[in-house]
Amino acid sequence: MIKNIMQGLILTIGLIPLSLSAQTPTATELSAFEVASIKPAAPGDRSGKFAIMQSGHEFVVRNYTLKDLVSFSYDLPPRRISGGPAWTDVDLYNILAVTPGQAPPNLEGQMAMVRSLLDDRFQFRYHREQRELPVYELTVAKNGLKLKPSTAPPDTQPLLVSRVFPGFRVQLPGRNVTMAEFTSELQRGVLDRPVVDKTSLNGKYDFDLEWEYDDTQFGGHLPPINSGQSGKPDLFAAIQQQLGLRLESSRARIDTIVIDSVQKPSEN
């Protein structure tokens, strides 16, 4: 999920700043795109890797594999998706789709439409398996919460976009974000294992998180880190110091997806 922006890279996981009206359709009502174009990404494309609502009704995907699309639409870390032919991990696709309805879809609606796209255009079939796996549990730290309640209007979409400074650090500003959305961002875009929300926090929060990444994060796709040069703590320390939360290793039974069958799509 890498897109060049000035000195750094911007990682867009799917939570975007769009204002929605009170009549925002539900995910069930927005179950499919009106139209979608799927094309192989150009070899060597350096425009980045992201899935985002680019305008009120335009959903754009750049440089996603089939398993990236599954990860996005089923809210699972990529490593929790198994099976399928080799191309599902390698072939990159660009998607331009138009969403229905009067208002832009929220994240849940976007995910539902991508699931329909997978079913219809990739003939994606799968089954779920529960497995006991290493996870991270997110809890409130002993020294207390440092998150600020959000001041955004209730109908404002969350903003949660990681900006990477290659070789040094990551900035992750969060605005109007729930803990469910934060854990989803961590497990799909940053960490290598599922994250379980055990904070019991039900509100929406504003925060700024900044840390020095390592080679286990972002799928190992970022440039090598200049360790100790950023002046920032590692992710686990940053979450505790800056947010008043804590990530701890544990084990849990987690849903995983096993691909039964899938086909390469036609371009249109």
C-alpha positions as CSV (number, residue, x, y, z in Angstrom):
1,M,0.0,0.0,0.0
2,I,2.6,2.4,-1.0
3,K,2.1,5.7,-2.8
4,N,4.9,8.4,-3.3
5,I,4.0,11.7,-1.7
6,M,6.8,14.3,-1.5
7,Q,9.5,12.9,1.0
8,G,7.5,10.0,2.1
9,L,5.0,7.3,1.1
10,I,1.3,7.3,1.9
11,L,-0.4,4.1,2.8
12,T,-4.1,4.1,2.2
13,I,-5.9,1.1,3.7
14,G,-9.5,2.1,3.1
15,L,-10.6,4.6,5.8
16,I,-10.9,7.9,4.1
17,P,-12.2,11.4,4.9
18,L,-15.6,11.7,3.3
19,S,-18.6,13.5,4.8
20,L,-21.8,11.4,4.6
21,S,-25.3,12.5,4.9
22,A,-27.7,11.0,7.4
23,Q,-29.3,9.0,4.6
24,T,-26.1,7.0,3.9
25,P,-27.2,3.7,2.5
26,T,-26.4,0.5,4.4
27,A,-23.9,-2.1,3.2
28,T,-26.8,-4.4,2.2
29,E,-28.2,-1.6,0.0
30,L,-24.8,-1.0,-1.5
31,S,-24.0,-4.6,-2.4
32,A,-22.5,-4.1,-5.8
33,F,-20.8,-1.5,-7.9
34,E,-22.8,0.0,-10.7
35,V,-19.9,-0.7,-13.1
36,A,-16.2,-1.7,-12.6
37,S,-13.2,-1.9,-14.9
38,I,-10.5,-4.4,-13.9
39,K,-7.1,-4.2,-15.7
40,P,-3.7,-5.7,-15.0
41,A,-1.3,-3.2,-13.5
42,A,1.5,-2.0,-15.7
43,P,4.9,-3.7,-15.0
44,G,7.0,-1.5,-12.8
45,D,4.1,0.8,-11.9
46,R,5.3,3.0,-9.0
47,S,2.0,4.9,-8.4
48,G,1.5,3.1,-5.2
49,K,-0.7,0.4,-3.7
50,F,-4.0,1.5,-2.2
51,A,-7.8,1.1,-2.2
52,I,-9.7,4.3,-1.7
53,M,-12.8,6.3,-2.5
54,Q,-11.2,8.9,-4.8
55,S,-14.4,11.0,-5.2
56,G,-18.0,10.7,-4.1
57,H,-18.8,7.8,-6.3
58,E,-15.4,6.6,-7.6
59,F,-13.7,3.6,-5.9
60,V,-10.1,3.1,-7.0
61,V,-7.7,0.2,-6.4
62,R,-4.0,0.3,-7.5
63,N,-1.6,-2.6,-7.6
64,Y,-3.6,-5.1,-5.5
65,T,-3.3,-8.9,-5.8
66,L,-6.3,-11.1,-5.5
67,K,-5.4,-11.9,-1.9
68,D,-5.0,-8.2,-1.2
69,L,-8.6,-7.7,-2.4
70,V,-9.8,-10.6,-0.2
71,S,-7.9,-9.1,2.8
72,F,-9.5,-5.7,2.2
73,S,-13.1,-7.0,1.7
74,Y,-13.1,-9.6,4.5
75,D,-11.0,-7.6,7.0
76,L,-8.3,-10.2,7.5
77,P,-4.5,-10.0,7.5
78,P,-3.2,-11.3,4.2
79,R,-1.4,-14.2,6.0
80,R,-4.8,-15.5,7.2
81,I,-5.8,-16.2,3.5
82,S,-4.5,-19.5,2.1
83,G,-5.0,-21.7,-1.0
84,G,-5.5,-20.6,-4.6
85,P,-3.1,-20.7,-7.6
86,A,0.3,-18.9,-7.5
87,W,-1.0,-15.9,-9.5
88,T,-3.3,-14.8,-6.6
89,D,-0.1,-13.7,-4.7
90,V,1.7,-12.2,-7.7
91,D,-0.6,-10.7,-10.4
92,L,-1.4,-7.0,-9.7
93,Y,-4.7,-5.4,-10.7
94,N,-6.0,-1.9,-11.0
95,I,-9.8,-1.3,-10.5
96,L,-11.9,1.7,-11.3
97,A,-15.5,1.3,-10.1
98,V,-18.6,3.5,-9.7
99,T,-20.6,3.2,-6.5
100,P,-24.5,3.5,-6.5
101,G,-26.7,5.6,-4.2
102,Q,-26.9,9.3,-3.4
103,A,-24.0,9.4,-0.9
104,P,-20.5,7.9,-0.9
105,P,-20.5,4.4,0.8
106,N,-18.8,4.0,4.2
107,L,-16.0,1.4,4.7
108,E,-18.5,-1.4,5.3
109,G,-20.3,-0.6,2.0
110,Q,-17.0,-0.5,0.1
111,M,-16.0,-3.9,1.5
112,A,-19.4,-5.4,0.6
113,M,-19.1,-4.2,-3.0
114,V,-15.6,-5.6,-3.4
115,R,-16.9,-9.0,-2.1
116,S,-19.5,-8.9,-4.8
117,L,-16.8,-8.0,-7.4
118,L,-14.7,-11.0,-6.3
119,D,-17.7,-13.3,-6.6
120,D,-18.8,-12.0,-10.0
121,R,-15.6,-11.1,-11.9
122,F,-13.1,-13.5,-10.3
123,Q,-15.5,-16.4,-9.6
124,F,-14.1,-16.4,-6.1
125,R,-15.2,-19.3,-3.9
126,Y,-13.9,-20.1,-0.5
127,H,-14.6,-21.6,2.9
128,R,-13.8,-20.5,6.4
129,E,-11.7,-22.4,8.9
130,Q,-11.1,-21.5,12.5
131,R,-7.5,-22.0,13.7
132,E,-5.7,-21.2,16.9
133,L,-3.1,-18.6,15.9
134,P,-0.8,-16.0,17.4
135,V,-2.6,-12.7,17.8
136,Y,-2.1,-9.3,19.4
137,E,-4.6,-8.1,22.0
138,L,-5.2,-4.4,22.2
139,T,-6.0,-3.2,25.8
140,V,-6.0,0.0,27.8
141,A,-2.6,0.6,29.4
142,K,-2.2,0.7,33.2
143,N,-1.3,4.4,33.1
144,G,-4.6,5.3,31.5
145,L,-6.0,6.3,28.1
146,K,-4.4,9.2,26.2
147,L,-6.9,9.2,23.2
148,K,-9.0,12.3,22.8
149,P,-12.7,12.0,22.1
150,S,-13.4,13.0,18.5
151,T,-14.7,16.5,17.8
152,A,-15.9,15.6,14.2
153,P,-19.6,15.8,13.3
154,P,-21.3,12.4,13.9
155,D,-21.8,11.7,10.1
156,T,-18.1,12.3,9.2
157,Q,-16.2,9.3,7.8
158,P,-13.0,8.2,9.7
159,L,-9.6,9.3,8.6
160,L,-6.8,6.7,9.1
161,V,-4.0,7.0,6.6
162,S,-0.4,5.9,7.3
163,R,2.4,8.1,5.9
164,V,5.8,6.3,5.6
165,F,9.1,8.0,5.6
166,P,11.3,5.3,3.9
167,G,14.0,4.0,6.2
168,F,12.9,6.0,9.2
169,R,9.4,6.3,10.6
170,V,5.6,6.1,10.1
171,Q,3.0,8.7,10.9
172,L,-0.6,7.6,11.5
173,P,-3.0,10.4,12.2
174,G,-6.5,9.1,13.2
175,R,-9.6,11.2,13.2
176,N,-13.1,10.1,14.2
177,V,-11.8,6.5,14.6
178,T,-13.3,3.7,16.6
179,M,-11.2,1.0,18.2
180,A,-12.6,-1.6,15.7
181,E,-11.4,0.6,12.8
182,F,-8.0,1.0,14.5
183,T,-7.5,-2.7,15.0
184,S,-8.6,-3.4,11.4
185,E,-5.9,-0.9,10.2
186,L,-3.3,-2.5,12.3
187,Q,-4.0,-6.1,11.2
188,R,-4.6,-5.5,7.5
189,G,-2.0,-2.8,6.8
190,V,0.7,-2.9,9.5
191,L,1.2,-6.1,11.5
192,D,1.7,-9.7,10.5
193,R,-1.1,-11.2,12.7
194,P,-4.7,-10.5,13.8
195,V,-5.4,-7.9,16.4
196,V,-8.2,-8.4,18.9
197,D,-9.9,-5.4,20.4
198,K,-10.2,-5.9,24.2
199,T,-10.3,-2.2,25.2
200,S,-14.1,-2.1,25.7
201,L,-14.0,1.5,24.3
202,N,-17.1,2.3,22.3
203,G,-16.4,6.0,21.3
204,K,-14.7,7.7,18.4
205,Y,-11.3,9.2,18.9
206,D,-8.7,11.6,17.5
207,F,-5.0,10.7,17.8
208,D,-1.6,11.0,16.3
209,L,0.7,7.9,16.3
210,E,4.3,8.0,15.1
211,W,6.9,5.2,15.3
212,E,10.0,3.6,13.8
213,Y,8.9,0.6,11.7
214,D,10.7,-2.7,11.3
215,D,10.9,-5.3,8.7
216,T,8.0,-7.4,10.1
217,Q,5.5,-4.6,9.3
218,F,3.7,-3.7,6.1
219,G,4.4,-7.2,4.8
220,G,8.1,-6.5,4.7
221,H,7.7,-4.4,1.6
222,L,9.2,-1.2,2.9
223,P,12.9,-0.1,2.5
224,P,15.3,-1.3,5.2
225,I,15.1,0.7,8.3
226,N,17.9,2.9,9.6
227,S,17.5,1.6,13.1
228,G,17.7,4.2,15.8
229,Q,18.0,7.1,13.4
230,S,14.4,8.3,13.5
231,G,14.3,9.2,17.2
232,K,10.9,7.5,17.5
233,P,10.0,4.5,19.6
234,D,8.9,1.1,18.1
235,L,5.2,0.6,17.4
236,F,4.5,-1.2,20.7
237,A,6.1,1.5,22.8
238,A,4.5,4.3,20.7
239,I,1.0,2.8,21.1
240,Q,1.5,2.8,24.9
241,Q,3.3,6.2,25.2
242,Q,1.2,8.1,22.7
243,L,-2.2,6.5,22.9
244,G,-2.4,4.9,26.4
245,L,-3.0,1.5,24.8
246,R,-1.1,-1.7,24.9
247,L,-0.5,-4.5,22.4
248,E,0.3,-7.9,23.9
249,S,1.0,-11.2,22.3
250,S,-1.5,-13.9,22.8
251,R,-3.3,-16.8,21.1
252,A,-6.9,-17.1,19.9
253,R,-9.1,-19.1,17.6
254,I,-9.4,-16.9,14.5
255,D,-11.5,-17.2,11.3
256,T,-9.3,-17.8,8.3
257,I,-10.2,-18.0,4.6
258,V,-9.2,-20.9,2.4
259,I,-9.6,-20.3,-1.4
260,D,-11.5,-23.2,-3.1
261,S,-11.5,-21.8,-6.6
262,V,-10.8,-18.6,-8.5
263,Q,-10.4,-17.4,-12.0
264,K,-8.5,-14.5,-13.6
265,P,-11.0,-11.8,-14.6
266,S,-11.8,-10.4,-18.0
267,E,-10.7,-6.7,-18.2
268,N,-14.3,-5.4,-18.5
